[in-house]
C-alpha cells in the first residue's frame, strides 16, 4: 500500500511529516504574512493527503508516480488558495482539489478522446446552466441553455454528455470508518439464465424493426434522458408527435417480446 515504505517522485512516503492542527494554523498565519518557507512546510506536511487520494486509483493501471506528481499540483493549488478564515479544515478543502486535478489528468490522457471544441462547448454550457439556475431559481432546460449559447439543443446535449468521465468499477461510492463500498459491489446479475438471454435477443430484434425516427426518439428519451419537449425541439416535430411515436414504439417492443 502507499503508506508503507515506498519512494514516489524521490520522496520516501513512509517518513512523511504530519502537522498538527496548531502547527497548520501557525504556518498559515505566517504564510499570509508573506513567509515563503511556511508555504513549503505546509505542502511537505500534507503530502499524505495526496497518498490518501491515490488509493482510489490504485487499480486503474496508471503510473502511480505520475499520479502522485499530479496530485501534488492539486495540493499546491489548495495551499495557495486556502483561506483559514472560512472555518473548515484544510484537508476538507484540499482533497477535492487534489482529486479534481488527478481526474482532469486522467480525462485528458484517456484513450477516449474528446475534441477541444466539444470540451469548450461543454464548459460554456455548464457556465450558462449555472447562471440561469441562479437567476431563474430552478434547473434550466436544454432549450434555454442552447438559446443563450445560440447552438442547436442536440449539440449542447452532446457536449454535456462528453463532459462526464467513464466510471471505474473500482470507484468508491461510499466509505465509512470500515471498508469502502465500490461500484462493482453494486453490480449484480440475478437473472442470468436462458429467459434473460432470449429477452435480450428479442429486444435487439424489436429495436432493429423500428423506423429511424422511432429509434432516434427512444435513444434521446431513454439513453440521453431528454424530455418529450426537448426531443421535439431537437428533431423538429411537436411534443404530441413525439408522445405518439414513443408510445407506438414501446407498444411494438412489448408486443414483440411477449410473443415468445
Buried (B, 14 or more C-beta within 10 A) or exposed (E): EBEEEBEBBEBEBEEBEEBEEEBBEBBBEBBEEEBEEBBEBBBEBBBBBBBBBBEBBEEBEBEBBBBBBBBBBBBBBBBEEBEBEEEEEBBEBBBEBBBBBBBBBBBEEEEEEBEEEBBEBBEBBBEBBEEBEEEEEEEBBBBBBBBBBEBEBBBBBBBBBBBEBEEBEBBBEEEEEEEBEBBEBEEEEEEEEEEEEEEEEBEEEBBEEBEEBBBBBBEBBEEBEBBBBBBBBBBEBEBEBBBEBBEBBBEBBEEBBEEE
